[in-house]
Structures are given as structure tokens and as C-alpha cells.
Amino acid sequence: MRKGAKAAVIGSVFAVMVGGAGYGAYNVVTAISGDGGTGAGGPAEVKTGPPSSAEVKEASRAFFAAWEKGDAAGAARYTNYASSAEGLLAGYRDDAHLTDVKITPGAASGARVPFSVKATVSYDGKKKPFAYDSELTVVRGETTGKALVGWKPSVVHPELKDGDTLVTGESASPAIEAVDRNNVVLTKEKYPSLGPILDALREKYGDKAGGTPGIELSIRHGAEGTGGDTTLVTLAEGRPGKVRTTLSATAQAAAEKAVTRYAESSVVAVKPSTGEVLAVANHRADGFNAAFLGKLAPGSTMKIISAATLIDNGITTANGPATCPDTAVWQSQTFHNLTGMQPQENATLSDSFSRSCNTAFVKYADDVKVDSLTNEAEQRFGLGQNNWKTGIESFDGSVPASGGPDTAANMIGQGQVQMSPLNMASVTATAMTGVFRQPVIVPRSLDGRELATAKGLSAGTVAQLRAMMNRTAVSGTASQAMAGLGGSIGAKTGSAEVDGQAKSNSWFTGYRNDIAASAMTQEGGHGGQAAGPIVAAVLRTGG
């Protein structure tokens, strides 16, 4: 939110995405609007087909000319959603305080016209130039047949999306200087993944950090600024206040580098002895903080909680039976192991855990209650109660008490279970220490917030989980990724199948001394293939 600036919210036909790509659904909202005006007189022939090059040139020229003059209503009439376009173009002039607009079109490619914009942003006696490139597409009006600019907010600025506005004024939140646990300054230029996180920290703690606001031209995201602001031009610097985070610049640098190797990847590292987040990185086209907010099936990394459930309910032990057949049937649904896995009739739970045998866990669905896994996740691992207060927005995980085939599917991290890398890093930390320490990215002392609690695990359960995770890291499915790592180590791989995807999502979680990390790569294949190397790279930084 910004002081002293009204904002016209963009209408139009738009799709609001809940979460990031692959994480949520689209809610489609339609605003009824005209095609940019109606003609006078009697019936006339309505043109059809793609606009001609002459029509493209004339429609874009007329639109640019009206925009340059600050004639929002006039420019909007040359678009196919005049009411939506007028609001944003008027805000460009009145709320963003942009004047002296000069638009230079580039060479058209069919109906697409690239262009550059130069303008001046002025506020409270201060001025600065503002320049950027954008593009538009000329379309045929559905009812009038006129050649019109196809309206979307990115025509006005490439970073604008539906619901966004441009505003200039005093920033609602003073700038911050975020530092790591050792007082190293953290910037989005050096650590690109931290960009949205630093913005979130500024929005939440800027007023508490002792800084003073600056004067900025910004994109206000969402209706009434509910999505925060993105600064485009700073007219007057405020004085930043210092915000100390729990991050480690060394671990963060390793995480940033590691995720760039695989598209749609995210990783989180935590310090098990304290719950402090050491690193969080995302490599995604949509900029979504999937590391903290992702909601996806975690695959066989879930077997950490499932194994703890079996042990804590007296069903079996690490050295107790967990036979691994080719297939297992639960309520008419057949479950399989990974291709090539040989059955093992006399397998122990440790054997099946380290090999990541699905059928061994599915066969125990008969012995657990519908809510056994849910209770273990919530009461001992602190998940799924919507009460984590990390310092920024985060997801707490979800392990619902699902009946039917999902009782078995949940045991192997499919079904209705949803996790983020943050959740699985916390699960790993709890498994290796026995204590649930809610993850935090800023110290609790900053705002006195109440952290989530859980009763944790017994020493006996911890010893068995650590032994099984160590075996997995040394000689099981995680051994290739964990090769060369010394100290106290443990890991678990996961591959989560998703309808409509050619390849499974790759999950991997592990620990080394006092650092636990978890990663996820969408369509990355088996756990050790993509997510494994990411986690290993972060674990190498210390612990």
C-alpha cells in the first residue's frame, strides 16, 4: 500500500492463479466490456479475418498518439476492452504521475508491434526519467470488426498483470537492509531468489526496523495492494532499517547456484538444533516461492513420517518385518514399485526404507487407522495445523485423514498429502533430533510472535529413523547423491507421480551434522537425479 495515491484496479477478462504454476488452480473472472465503441448510422459490413498491415499500423498509431497526450478515454477506445484499459491508462497519468510520454514503435511482425516508452515521473518537486520496452497485438473486434489493440495490462508496462496498478508516492514500508546471521548484507542482485522474500520482509518489518520511507514509482500488486509492491523507480531514497535474518550467505549462495541446474526447482535448508532457515532458493519461470509455499505430493520422502508412524504405533520396527512384494493391492487399487526393483520376501523396515519399496508400506495400510498418519504428522512433526509463523508467508503441510485407497497412497507420499521443501526440511530436522522446532527466517525476538509446537519423537524412534536414513545415504537410493559427504549423514529420496506429467517430480531430503535440506524439481524424475544433487550441494557448505 502507498500513501497519498489513489489506484484504479485493472478489470478485464483475467485468470487469477492461486499459488504458482503446477501448484494451484485458476479462477476465471470475466468483466463485460465493449469492443472499443460503436459506430453510428445503419448496418455496415463487419470485417473478419486478421487485421491487414495497414490496419495494424493505423490502430497502433492512434492508440499511441492518445496515450502520449494523456487521453486515457481516447486511447482506451482503440482497444477491445475500453473500460478496463481506461482505468489503467488514467492511473498511469494521475496515480503514477507519468508525463512527457514519448512512444516509439518498432517494426511490426504480423499483428505484433513492439515499442519503447520514455516518460518522466514527477512527484513532490522531484523528477526522474522512466524508460522501458513493451509490445501489443492488434486484433479484430468481435462485434465491430474494427482493428483494435488487444488489451492486457502488460501493454502499458511488461510487468503489469491483472489486478495491478502503477502508483507514485511515499512508500508504505521503509526500505530495509536485510543481513544474514553473520551480518552479511543480502541483496536480490547477489541472491536473485531472495527478491520476493526481501520484498515480503520489507512489507512486514519495514515499519519496525527503524527506517524512513522513500518516494517511489511502483507496481502495486493485487486489489488494494494486497500483493505487495515492486519498485520501478526511486525518486528519493529513504533510510533503510536493518532486518537480521537467520540465513547464511554461504548456504544461500550454494542454494542459488544449485537450483539453476534444474528448471522448476526449489530448496530449503534449516539448522536442526534451532529451526533457523539457513537458505531458501527457487529457480522458476513464474517467480513463485515454491520452497515455502509449494503444495505438492512429496513421494517417498513421506516414508520418514510413515516409518515413524509404524514404529510409534507398535506395528513394526526398523529391524522388524516389512516384506517387499512386486505389487500390493489396497481396496481394489494396485500399487507398484519402481521399475527394476526386485521383490524381497524377508525384508525388514530398514531394507524397504533404504530401497524405497512402496509395497512394503502399502501392505501396512491394513494395520494403521485412517488418522494414524495424520496424528503422527501433526502431533509429533508439527505439520498441517496452519500455525507456523516463519516470518513470511509459508505453508505448513497437509496430511489429511483420507479413507479408501488414499489411506495407502498417503503412506508413500501420494494420495492427498501435500508438502513444500520447507516442510520436508523440517521433517528431516525433527527426525534427526527428535524435537520439532518450527522453522523461522527471522528471529522470534523481532516481533515476539508465538511459534508452533509439537511433542516430537522418542529417543528410540529417533535412533531407528537416523539409522535407516543413514543406510539410505550410504548404500541405498540416496548414496549416489550423498557420495563424498562426511560427518553424520542421512537422506531419503522421493519420486511423486502427477497426472498429466511425462516424468515424476523429483524429491530429496537429507542432513549432514547440523544442517538439514530438502529440494523438489518438477518433472525432474527420480529423487536422486535432480533434487539429490541440489541438496548435496547445500549440505557441503557446513553443518
MOHUTA-V939941 format. One record per pair of residues at least 24 apart in sequence whose ideal C-beta (glycine too) atoms are under 6 Angstrom apart, sorted by the first residue. I is the first residue (numbers start at 1). J is the second residue. Records with the same first field share a line. If there is no record, write none. Layout:
I->J  J
This chain:
1->172  225
2->167  169  172
3->169  170
4->169
5->95  167  169
6->95
7->95  165  167  220
8->87  91
9->223
10->88  153  162  163
11->84
12->81  84
14->162
20->286  288  290
21->286
22->522
23->294  295
33->81  83  84
34->82
35->80  141  143  144
36->77  79  80  82  148
37->77
46->145
47->145
51->111  138  140  147
55->147
56->108  111  138
59->138  147
60->113
63->149
64->103
68->101  103
78->149
79->148  149  151
80->139  141  148  150  151
81->151
85->151
88->156
91->165  166
92->166
95->167
96->166  168
97->121  122  123  168
111->137  138
112->137
121->168  217  233
123->168  215  235
126->235  236
128->233  235
130->233
134->158
159->219
163->222  223
164->219  221
165->220
167->220
168->217
170->213  215
171->213  214  216
173->202  203  206
174->206  211  212  213  238  241
175->211  238  240
176->202  206  209  240  241  243
177->240  242
178->243  245
179->244
180->247  248  249
181->246  248
184->249
191->252  256
193->256  281  282
196->289
199->228
200->392
201->243
203->228
205->243
209->241  243
210->241
211->238  239  240  241
212->238  239
213->238
214->238
245->441  442
246->276  277  440  441
248->278
250->541
251->278  279  538  541
252->279
254->537  538  541
255->279  281  538
256->281
258->534  537
259->283
262->521  524  530
264->522
265->521
266->290  291  421  520
267->421  519  534
268->421  422  425  518
269->515  517  538
270->425  429  439  516
271->514
272->429  432  433  514  516
273->514
275->437  438  439  440
277->439  441
279->538
291->421
292->394  422
293->395
294->420
295->395  418
297->413  414  417  496
298->413  419  424  494  507
299->413  494  495  496  507
300->356  412  413  494
301->424  492  494  507  509
302->413  417
304->427  431  492
305->376  377
306->361  411
307->353
308->376  461
309->372  373  376
310->364
311->461  464
312->461
313->372
315->367
316->349
318->349  350  464  467  468
319->348
320->349
322->347  348  349  352  360
323->347
324->352  357  359  360
325->359
328->359  362  363
330->362  365  405  408
331->404  405
333->405
335->359  362
350->468
353->468
354->471  472  476
356->477  493
358->412
361->411  412
362->408
365->407  408
370->401  403  407
371->401
373->399  410
374->399  401
379->455
380->454  456  457
381->427  430
382->436  452  454
387->452
388->438  452
389->449
390->439  440  441
391->440  441  442
394->422
395->420
397->423
413->494
421->518  519  520
424->509  518
425->516  517  518
428->509  511  516
429->516
431->465
432->466  511
434->462
466->490
480->528
481->528  532  533  536
485->512  539
487->512  513
488->513
493->527  528
494->527
495->526  527
506->530  531
507->531
508->532  535
510->535
512->539  543
513->543
514->543
515->539  543
